[in-house]
Amino acid sequence: MRWMAIDHGTKKIGIAFCDELEIISSPYGIWPMEGEATLQKLAELVVAENVQAILVGLPLHKDGNESATAPHARKFGLALAQRTGLNVEFVNEHLTSCEAKRLLSLSGKKHKGKDKNLDSAAAAVLLQAHITSRQK
């Protein structure tokens, strides 16, 4: 199944995809969060990339409770489901950015401050964890 994962933020979103066999996830890009315009662009991307399901990261605290931004991610995911007609699953995104930062640093790239690829790498980490869990 071809999945698209979204690392949702109030200012931008990170996007990643996996292959149809659900073997590996790959960062796609980072888009500004512009409400309806972003939803429309994502709906078009879903068609262009033959996406069959969507994963949206849900920001949770260490104790499992939702953060203050979690309702925004839920609202966004539900709007995207309605727009695309696809199933949207929400998964805990706790520490995905930390893991993405670690993986980016292992790649040998030099980083200054916040990496411009971090959000899409975090979406890929989120998606890779999800597809791995589906294989068990």
Accessible surface in RSA format (square Angstrom, percent):
REM  Atomic radii and reference values for relative SASA: ProtOr
REM  Chains: A
REM  Algorithm: Lee & Richards
REM  Probe-radius: 1.40
REM  Slices: 20
REM RES _ NUM      All-atoms   Total-Side   Main-Chain    Non-polar    All polar
REM                ABS   REL    ABS   REL    ABS   REL    ABS   REL    ABS   REL
RES MET A   1    89.11  46.1  66.43  44.0  22.67  54.0  69.52  59.1  19.58  25.9
RES ARG A   2    40.07  16.8  40.07  20.4   0.00   0.0   5.09   6.9  34.99  21.2
RES TRP A   3     2.05   0.8   2.05   1.0   0.00   0.0   2.05   1.1   0.00   0.0
RES MET A   4     0.00   0.0   0.00   0.0   0.00   0.0   0.00   0.0   0.00   0.0
RES ALA A   5     0.00   0.0   0.00   0.0   0.00   0.0   0.00   0.0   0.00   0.0
RES ILE A   6     0.00   0.0   0.00   0.0   0.00   0.0   0.00   0.0   0.00   0.0
RES ASP A   7    13.76   9.6  12.45  12.4   1.31   3.1   0.53   1.3  13.22  13.2
RES HIS A   8    22.93  12.5  10.62   7.4  12.31  31.5   2.91   3.0  20.02  23.3
RES GLY A   9    24.94  30.8   0.00   N/A  24.94  30.8  24.90  68.3   0.04   0.1
RES THR A  10    87.01  61.9  63.38  64.3  23.62  56.3  45.21  60.7  41.80  63.2
RES LYS A  11   170.22  83.0 156.28  95.9  13.93  33.2 103.39  93.1  66.83  71.2
RES LYS A  12    74.42  36.3  71.96  44.2   2.46   5.9  40.69  36.6  33.73  35.9
RES ILE A  13     0.00   0.0   0.00   0.0   0.00   0.0   0.00   0.0   0.00   0.0
RES GLY A  14     0.00   0.0   0.00   N/A   0.00   0.0   0.00   0.0   0.00   0.0
RES ILE A  15     0.00   0.0   0.00   0.0   0.00   0.0   0.00   0.0   0.00   0.0
RES ALA A  16     0.00   0.0   0.00   0.0   0.00   0.0   0.00   0.0   0.00   0.0
RES PHE A  17    11.99   6.0  10.47   6.5   1.52   4.0  10.47   6.3   1.52   4.4
RES CYS A  18     1.36   1.0   0.00   0.0   1.36   3.2   1.36   3.4   0.00   0.0
RES ASP A  19    45.15  31.6  38.62  38.4   6.53  15.4  38.16  89.8   7.00   7.0
RES GLU A  20    86.16  49.5  77.66  58.8   8.50  20.2  40.05  77.5  46.11  37.7
RES LEU A  21   140.21  78.1 119.28  85.3  20.93  52.6 123.40  86.7  16.81  45.2
RES GLU A  22    16.85   9.7  16.85  12.8   0.00   0.0   8.23  15.9   8.62   7.0
RES ILE A  23   108.38  61.7  98.96  73.7   9.43  22.7  99.39  71.6   8.99  24.4
RES ILE A  24   108.33  61.6 107.35  80.0   0.98   2.4 107.35  77.3   0.98   2.7
RES SER A  25    13.19  11.1   2.23   3.0  10.96  25.2   0.00   0.0  13.19  18.5
RES SER A  26    56.53  47.8  55.16  73.6   1.37   3.2  31.11  66.2  25.42  35.6
RES PRO A  27    76.22  55.5  55.36  50.5  20.86  75.8  55.49  45.8  20.73 128.8
RES TYR A  28   101.44  47.4  69.54  39.6  31.90  83.0  43.57  32.7  57.87  71.3
RES GLY A  29    20.48  25.3   0.00   N/A  20.48  25.3  20.48  56.2   0.00   0.0
RES ILE A  30    51.84  29.5  24.80  18.5  27.03  65.2  24.80  17.9  27.03  73.4
RES TRP A  31    42.35  17.0  42.16  20.4   0.20   0.5  25.64  13.7  16.71  27.1
RES PRO A  32    67.77  49.4  63.52  57.9   4.25  15.4  65.39  54.0   2.38  14.8
RES MET A  33    37.93  19.6  18.19  12.0  19.74  47.0  15.18  12.9  22.75  30.1
RES GLU A  34   100.11  57.5  78.77  59.6  21.34  50.8  35.89  69.4  64.22  52.4
RES GLY A  35    40.77  50.3   0.00   N/A  40.77  50.3  36.67 100.6   4.10   9.2
RES GLU A  36   114.08  65.5 108.24  81.9   5.83  13.9  66.62 128.9  47.45  38.7
RES ALA A  37    52.04  47.8  41.66  64.3  10.38  23.6  49.14  69.2   2.90   7.7
RES THR A  38     2.27   1.6   1.58   1.6   0.69   1.6   0.88   1.2   1.39   2.1
RES LEU A  39    11.10   6.2  11.10   7.9   0.00   0.0  11.10   7.8   0.00   0.0
RES GLN A  40    78.43  43.9  78.43  57.3   0.00   0.0  34.47  73.4  43.96  33.3
RES LYS A  41    87.11  42.5  84.68  52.0   2.43   5.8  53.78  48.4  33.32  35.5
RES LEU A  42     0.00   0.0   0.00   0.0   0.00   0.0   0.00   0.0   0.00   0.0
RES ALA A  43    14.23  13.1  11.84  18.3   2.40   5.5  12.21  17.2   2.02   5.3
RES GLU A  44    97.35  55.9  89.02  67.3   8.33  19.8  41.19  79.7  56.16  45.9
RES LEU A  45    16.23   9.0  12.91   9.2   3.32   8.3  15.76  11.1   0.47   1.3
RES VAL A  46     9.05   6.0   8.42   7.6   0.64   1.5   8.42   7.3   0.64   1.7
RES VAL A  47   122.42  80.6 105.17  95.2  17.25  41.6 110.58  96.1  11.83  32.1
RES ALA A  48    82.27  75.6  41.81  64.5  40.46  92.0  52.48  73.9  29.80  78.9
RES GLU A  49    51.44  29.5  45.16  34.2   6.29  15.0   4.44   8.6  47.00  38.4
RES ASN A  50    90.37  62.3  86.82  83.9   3.55   8.5  27.97  67.3  62.39  60.3
RES VAL A  51     9.85   6.5   0.00   0.0   9.85  23.7   0.00   0.0   9.85  26.7
RES GLN A  52    79.13  44.2  65.22  47.7  13.91  33.1  22.00  46.8  57.13  43.3
RES ALA A  53     3.06   2.8   3.06   4.7   0.00   0.0   3.06   4.3   0.00   0.0
RES ILE A  54     0.00   0.0   0.00   0.0   0.00   0.0   0.00   0.0   0.00   0.0
RES LEU A  55     0.00   0.0   0.00   0.0   0.00   0.0   0.00   0.0   0.00   0.0
RES VAL A  56     0.00   0.0   0.00   0.0   0.00   0.0   0.00   0.0   0.00   0.0
RES GLY A  57     0.03   0.0   0.00   N/A   0.03   0.0   0.00   0.0   0.03   0.1
RES LEU A  58    10.16   5.7  10.16   7.3   0.00   0.0  10.16   7.1   0.00   0.0
RES PRO A  59    20.56  15.0  18.89  17.2   1.67   6.1  20.56  17.0   0.00   0.0
RES LEU A  60    33.45  18.6  24.27  17.4   9.18  23.1  24.28  17.1   9.16  24.7
RES HIS A  61    95.42  52.2  90.64  63.0   4.78  12.2  58.16  59.9  37.26  43.4
RES LYS A  62   183.25  89.4 148.86  91.3  34.40  81.9  94.37  84.9  88.88  94.7
RES ASP A  63   108.87  76.3  67.67  67.3  41.21  97.4  49.62 116.8  59.25  59.1
RES GLY A  64    42.68  52.6   0.00   N/A  42.68  52.6  25.28  69.4  17.40  39.0
RES ASN A  65    92.00  63.4  88.34  85.4   3.66   8.8  20.11  48.4  71.89  69.5
RES GLU A  66    72.29  41.5  50.55  38.2  21.75  51.8  26.60  51.4  45.69  37.3
RES SER A  67    21.11  17.8  16.97  22.6   4.14   9.5  17.57  37.4   3.54   5.0
RES ALA A  68    93.26  85.7  65.79 101.5  27.47  62.5  78.01 109.9  15.25  40.4
RES THR A  69    58.24  41.4  58.05  58.9   0.18   0.4  48.34  64.9   9.90  15.0
RES ALA A  70     0.00   0.0   0.00   0.0   0.00   0.0   0.00   0.0   0.00   0.0
RES PRO A  71    76.34  55.6  69.33  63.2   7.01  25.5  72.22  59.6   4.12  25.6
RES HIS A  72   101.18  55.3  96.73  67.2   4.45  11.4  53.47  55.1  47.71  55.5
RES ALA A  73     0.16   0.1   0.16   0.2   0.00   0.0   0.16   0.2   0.00   0.0
RES ARG A  74    89.63  37.6  89.63  45.7   0.00   0.0  33.20  45.4  56.43  34.2
RES LYS A  75   156.04  76.1 150.33  92.2   5.71  13.6  97.35  87.6  58.69  62.5
RES PHE A  76    15.67   7.8  10.55   6.5   5.13  13.3  15.34   9.3   0.33   1.0
RES GLY A  77     0.00   0.0   0.00   N/A   0.00   0.0   0.00   0.0   0.00   0.0
RES LEU A  78   112.57  62.7 107.27  76.7   5.30  13.3 107.67  75.6   4.90  13.2
RES ALA A  79    32.30  29.7  25.09  38.7   7.21  16.4  28.89  40.7   3.41   9.0
RES LEU A  80     0.00   0.0   0.00   0.0   0.00   0.0   0.00   0.0   0.00   0.0
RES ALA A  81    23.04  21.2  19.71  30.4   3.33   7.6  20.01  28.2   3.04   8.0
RES GLN A  82   160.69  89.9 130.60  95.4  30.09  71.7  49.08 104.5 111.61  84.7
RES ARG A  83    89.44  37.6  57.61  29.4  31.83  75.8  27.07  37.0  62.37  37.8
RES THR A  84    31.21  22.2   0.19   0.2  31.01  73.9   7.12   9.6  24.09  36.4
RES GLY A  85    69.94  86.3   0.00   N/A  69.94  86.3  36.33  99.7  33.61  75.3
RES LEU A  86    40.10  22.3  33.52  24.0   6.58  16.5  35.86  25.2   4.23  11.4
RES ASN A  87    90.33  62.3  75.97  73.4  14.36  34.6  35.63  85.7  54.70  52.9
RES VAL A  88    19.39  12.8   1.32   1.2  18.06  43.5   1.32   1.1  18.06  49.0
RES GLU A  89    58.39  33.5  54.59  41.3   3.80   9.0  23.47  45.4  34.92  28.5
RES PHE A  90    49.22  24.6  22.82  14.1  26.40  68.7  22.82  13.8  26.40  75.6
RES VAL A  91    37.06  24.4  31.61  28.6   5.46  13.2  37.06  32.2   0.00   0.0
RES ASN A  92    75.82  52.3  55.11  53.3  20.71  49.9  22.24  53.5  53.58  51.8
RES GLU A  93    27.88  16.0  24.27  18.4   3.61   8.6   4.49   8.7  23.39  19.1
RES HIS A  94    64.33  35.2  43.34  30.1  20.99  53.7  38.66  39.8  25.67  29.9
RES LEU A  95   107.48  59.9  95.52  68.3  11.96  30.1  99.40  69.8   8.07  21.7
RES THR A  96    14.19  10.1  13.00  13.2   1.19   2.8  11.42  15.3   2.77   4.2
RES SER A  97    46.35  39.2  45.12  60.2   1.23   2.8  27.93  59.5  18.42  25.8
RES CYS A  98    79.48  60.1  69.81  77.9   9.67  22.7  24.64  62.4  54.84  59.1
RES GLU A  99    58.95  33.8  55.64  42.1   3.31   7.9  26.21  50.7  32.75  26.7
RES ALA A 100     0.01   0.0   0.00   0.0   0.01   0.0   0.00   0.0   0.01   0.0
RES LYS A 101   116.59  56.9 116.42  71.4   0.16   0.4  62.41  56.2  54.17  57.7
RES ARG A 102   119.57  50.2 112.92  57.6   6.65  15.8  66.03  90.2  53.54  32.4
RES LEU A 103    78.07  43.5  71.57  51.2   6.50  16.3  71.72  50.4   6.35  17.1
RES LEU A 104    22.33  12.4  21.83  15.6   0.50   1.3  22.33  15.7   0.00   0.0
RES SER A 105    61.50  52.0  44.73  59.7  16.77  38.6  33.01  70.3  28.49  39.9
RES LEU A 106   121.68  67.8  90.92  65.0  30.76  77.3  94.12  66.1  27.56  74.2
RES SER A 107    68.20  57.6  27.48  36.7  40.72  93.8  40.16  85.5  28.04  39.3
RES GLY A 108    57.50  70.9   0.00   N/A  57.50  70.9  35.45  97.3  22.05  49.4
RES LYS A 109   113.02  55.1  99.43  61.0  13.58  32.3  70.73  63.7  42.29  45.0
RES LYS A 110   192.85  94.1 163.72 100.5  29.12  69.3 109.46  98.5  83.38  88.8
RES HIS A 111    63.62  34.8  31.24  21.7  32.38  82.8  33.18  34.2  30.44  35.4
RES LYS A 112   192.06  93.7 164.99 101.2  27.06  64.4 113.43 102.1  78.63  83.8
RES GLY A 113    74.34  91.7   0.00   N/A  74.34  91.7  45.14 123.9  29.20  65.4
RES LYS A 114   129.44  63.1  99.29  60.9  30.15  71.8  78.06  70.3  51.38  54.7
RES ASP A 115    22.36  15.7  14.91  14.8   7.45  17.6   9.01  21.2  13.35  13.3
RES LYS A 116   167.72  81.8 151.06  92.7  16.66  39.7 102.44  92.2  65.28  69.5
RES ASN A 117    51.96  35.8  51.93  50.2   0.03   0.1  10.22  24.6  41.74  40.3
RES LEU A 118     5.03   2.8   5.03   3.6   0.00   0.0   5.03   3.5   0.00   0.0
RES ASP A 119    15.44  10.8  15.31  15.2   0.13   0.3   1.89   4.5  13.55  13.5
RES SER A 120     5.19   4.4   5.19   6.9   0.00   0.0   0.00   0.0   5.19   7.3
RES ALA A 121    10.15   9.3   9.09  14.0   1.06   2.4   9.63  13.6   0.52   1.4
RES ALA A 122     0.45   0.4   0.03   0.0   0.42   1.0   0.05   0.1   0.40   1.1
RES ALA A 123     0.00   0.0   0.00   0.0   0.00   0.0   0.00   0.0   0.00   0.0
RES ALA A 124     9.70   8.9   9.10  14.0   0.61   1.4   9.53  13.4   0.18   0.5
RES VAL A 125    25.84  17.0  21.86  19.8   3.98   9.6  24.82  21.6   1.02   2.8
RES LEU A 126     6.32   3.5   5.03   3.6   1.29   3.3   5.11   3.6   1.21   3.3
RES LEU A 127     0.00   0.0   0.00   0.0   0.00   0.0   0.00   0.0   0.00   0.0
RES GLN A 128    58.69  32.8  58.69  42.9   0.00   0.0  40.99  87.3  17.70  13.4
RES ALA A 129    63.58  58.5  49.99  77.1  13.59  30.9  58.67  82.6   4.91  13.0
RES HIS A 130    21.75  11.9  17.38  12.1   4.37  11.2  17.03  17.6   4.71   5.5
RES ILE A 131     0.03   0.0   0.03   0.0   0.00   0.0   0.03   0.0   0.00   0.0
RES THR A 132    57.79  41.1  57.44  58.2   0.36   0.8  47.22  63.4  10.57  16.0
RES SER A 133    63.64  53.8  49.46  66.0  14.18  32.7  38.00  80.9  25.65  35.9
RES ARG A 134   108.53  45.6  75.86  38.7  32.68  77.8  26.21  35.8  82.32  49.9
RES GLN A 135   113.54  63.5  75.89  55.5  37.65  89.6  43.46  92.5  70.09  53.2
RES LYS A 136   200.56  97.8 133.29  81.8  67.27 160.2 113.46 102.1  87.10  92.8
END  Absolute sums over single chains surface
CHAIN  1 A     7549.5       5967.4       1582.2       4461.2       3088.4
END  Absolute sums over all chains
TOTAL          7549.5       5967.4       1582.2       4461.2       3088.4
